[in-house]
Amino acid sequence: MNAHALKIFVIGAGGQLSTALEERAEQHGTTVALLGYPELDLSASPELVETQIFKAVSAFGAQILVNAAAYTAVDKAEDEPELAQAINGVAPGIIAQVAARLSIPCIHVSTDYVFDGTAEGYRKEDDPTSPLGVYGQTKLSGEMAVAAATTDHAILRTAWVYAPFGANFVKTMLRLASEGRTELGVVADQYGCPTSVLDIADAIFKVASNLNAKPDDATLRGIFHLVGAGEANWAEFARAIFAGATLRGAPSAAVKDLTSAEYPTKAKRPFNSRLDTSKIKHIHNVTMPDWKLSLDIVLDRLIGSKKSAS
């Protein structure tokens, strides 16, 4: 282990992002420690949560504290608003308070759901927020709690996250095709920027390094948008997944375009989840890859390399 490696403590073990951070730490010259459920229950009393986190983070000697934990069940959140608020709204503030007590930066991961998705174009960091449902409302509460607890923070809003592990849209599409589904109806009137969790992890390491190197640079702190380059609707995303599956000799399915009205969900989804990433590129020198290139990398891991033409 590199004695000079940046030490990053991650809240939220077992999730897609924490898995990616743990997996990619060594290549970024960092050491990572994780704490998550059931050892840490973010819905427990704030006093208990703070005591547990402070003890673990200080014992590790962390230089950066990353909150990768979240209640992400968007529809279920409508039925469990108190639990969603505890994990998404209250806990981030507690985590940021611990970072402030230890005089280290806090990186918090948020979401496009803080916007209602009605505006045109790509959302910027200072655009007005207006969440549609409980999930977005609680995530916005979390952002505000972090900002209130410490100025030494970077809040990273992302969207349409997928990975070679965990539960996500890419894996769901591949599973349905492998189960013999030949046609799938997919919503085609919601637009966003598909984002590989591997790219998010790489970006977090870069941001963490910048925050650690320049503790007094206020421009490195604040809210930043972090999504894959390019855009798609869900149906286009699904077609790209199945095209990649076909090239790798795996089952695929035809995609039928649906409207949101034809695929009702308990929680409303934003029609436009596109986020502008120019700020993080300019300030942190983070350039996110085209989502189609990142999808190829994930499909290589899930299925294998593309078959060569015979």
N, C-alpha and C positions, 0 to 999 in steps of 0.2 A: 504493500500500500504506500502511495506517495505521501510522505510526511507533510508536504506542502499543498496537498489537494484541498480544494474548496470543500468545506463540510456543509452539506445541505440536509436539513431535516424536513421530511415530508409527512404531512397529516393526510391520512386517507389510504392506508395500505390495502392492496387487493383490487383496486380499481384500475381502469384502463390506463389512466395517466400515471399513477404511481408505479404501475408495472413497467411502463415505458421509461420512466425516470430511473428506476432501479437498473433496468436492462442497459441503458445507454450512458450510465454515469462514468464508467471507466474510460470510455473513449473521449469523454470531455474533461478528463483529469479531475474528477470530483469523487467524493465519497458521500454516499446517501444512507441515511437511516430513516426508517418508516415506523409510523404508529397508526393503527386503525382499529376498526371494529373487529372483534368484540372487546379487545383490551381497552380501547377507548370508545366510549359511547358519547357522541357529541350531543345527544339529546338529554343527557344527564344534567344535574344541577350545574349552573355556570361555575360555581366555586370548585366543584370536583373536577370539571373539565379543565379549568385553568391550572389547578394544582398538578394534575396528571401531565399535562402538556409541558408546563414549566419544568417539572422534575426531569422529564425525558430529554427535552431539548437542551437544557443546561448541562445535563450529564454527558451528552454527546459532544458538547462544545460547538454547537452549530453556529455557522456564520451567516446562514440564510434560512428562513423558515418559509416553506411552501405549503399552501393549503390546496390540496388536490381532492379534498373530500367534498361531496355534495349529495343531496337528495335529488336524483335526476329523473324520477318517474313522473313525467309531466302530467299525465292524466290522473294518476293515483294521488298526486298532490292536492287535487281538487277535493278529495275525500279526507286527506290527512294534513290540513293546513298547519296545525300546531307542530306536528313533527317536521314538516318541511321548513317551517320558520325556525325551529330550534337548530336544525342542521345547516340550512342555507343562510338564515338571517342573523341568528344570534352567535353561533359558534365562530364564524369568521372574525367577528369583533373580539372575541376572547383570544383567538389565535394571534391576532394583530397586537393585542394588549401584552401577550407574552413576548412577542418580538420587541415591543417597545421597552419592556422591563429589562430585556437582555441587550438592548441597543443594537439590534440586528435588523436588516430589511425583511419585509414580509411580501411574498408574492402570492397573490390570490387569483384563482381562476374563476371567471364569470362567463356570461352567455349573451348571445344576441336576443334572448327572450326579454331583456330589459326594454326592448323596443316593441312597438305594436305591429311593425311590419307594413304600415300603410303608406309610408313615404316612398318616393321613387329613388332610384340610384343606390349608391353605397353609403351606409351610415358612418358618420364620423363620431369620434369619441365625445364631443361636446354637444351632439344633437340631443334634443329633448327625449327623455325616457318616458315610456308609457306602457308598462307590462299588461298583457291581456289576461293573465290568469295567476293562480297562486304560485306556480313555479317561478315565473318571471318576477313577481312581486317580492318573493322571498330572496331571490338572487340579488335584486336591487337593494333590498334591506342589508344584505351581506356586504355589498360594495360600500354602502354608506357607513356601516359599522367599522369596516376596515379603515376607511378614510378618517373617521372620527377618533380611532384608537392610536393611529400613528401616521405621521407624514412620510415616514420612510417605507413606502409601499409601491408596488406595481400591480395594478389590477389588469388582468389579461382577459378580454372577452373573446370567446371563440364560438364556433358553431358547427353543426353537422359533423360531429366527431366520429371517426371510425378507427379501427385498429385490427391487428392480426390476432387479438385476444379479446376476451370479454364479450359482452352482448352489444351488437351494433347493426346498423342497416346493411352493411356489406355482408356480414356473416349471415344475417337473416335471409337476404336474397339468395345466397349460395345454398343455404340449407333448404329453402323451399324448392329450388330447382333440383337439388339432389334427392328430394323426397318425391319427385315425379311431376311437380307442377309444370305445365307447359305454357301457361299464360298467367300473368299476374297484373292486377290492376294497381297502378301507382299514381299518386297525385302529381299533376303536371302544372299546377298554377301556384305553387310555392317555390320561390327561388332562393338559393343560398350558395355558399362556398364550401364544398366538401373539404374536410380537414383531417389529415392523418394525425393520430395522437403521437406518432413518432416525430413528426415535424414540430408539434407543440412542445414535446420534451426537449428537443434540440434548442428551440427558441428560449425555453425557460433557463437552460444552462447558460445561454448567452446573456440573457437579461440578468441572471444572478451574478455572473462574473462582472458585469458592468456596474451593478449596484454595489458590489463588494469593493471594487477598485476605486470608485468615486463616491464615498459616503456623503459628501456635501453637495453633490450635483443634483439640484432640484429638478432639472429637465428630464432626468432619467426616471423620476417618480411620477405617479399618476395613473391614468387609465390609458390602455393601449388595445387596439383591435388586432387579433391574431387568427387569421383563417387562411386556407389554401388559396393560391392564386387562381383566377378564373371563376366561372359560375356555372350553375346548372339548376334545373328543377329536379324534383325527386325521380320523375320518370326517366329523364336523361341520365341521371346518376345510375339508375338501375340498368339502363341499356349499356352503359359503359362497363358496369360490373359483369354483365352477361357476355358482352363482347370479349372481355378479358378472360372469362371462364372458357369460352369456346376456343380461344387461341391456346389454352392450356389443356384442352381435351377434357374439360369438366362439363357437367350438365349445365344447360342454360334454359332460359324461358323467354317467351315473347312478352313484351310489356304493352299493356293497354293504358292509355292516358285517362286519368280520372280527374274530376274537379274536386276541390275540398268538400263541396256540398255532397258529392257522391260517396265520400269517405269521411263521415262525421266522427269526431273524437270528442271526448268529454271536455278537454281543454282546447281552446282555440289556438291555432298555430299562426305565426306571422306569415303573411304572404311574401314579404321581402325580408330575408335574413342576410342580405349581402352587407359585408362590413369593409370599410376602407382601411387598408393596412399601411398607408403611406407614413403615418406617424412613427410606428415601431421600426419601419425601415430606415427612416431618416435619423431617429434618435438612438436606437439600439443596434442599428446595422443588421437587422433581422429581415431577410428576404425569404418569404415562404415560397416553396416550389409550386408549380402548376399541379392542381389536384389530380390530373390524369396520370402524371408521372409518379406521384405518391401512391395512387391507387395501384399502379403496376407493382410497386415494391411490396405492398400489402398482399396483393394477389399471389405474387411469387412465394410468399411465406405460407399462405393458406392453401395453395393448390400445387405450386411448383412452377418451374420456368415454362415459358411459351414453347410449344412444340415447333420444331423446325419443319418447314414445308418439304414434303417428300418429292 
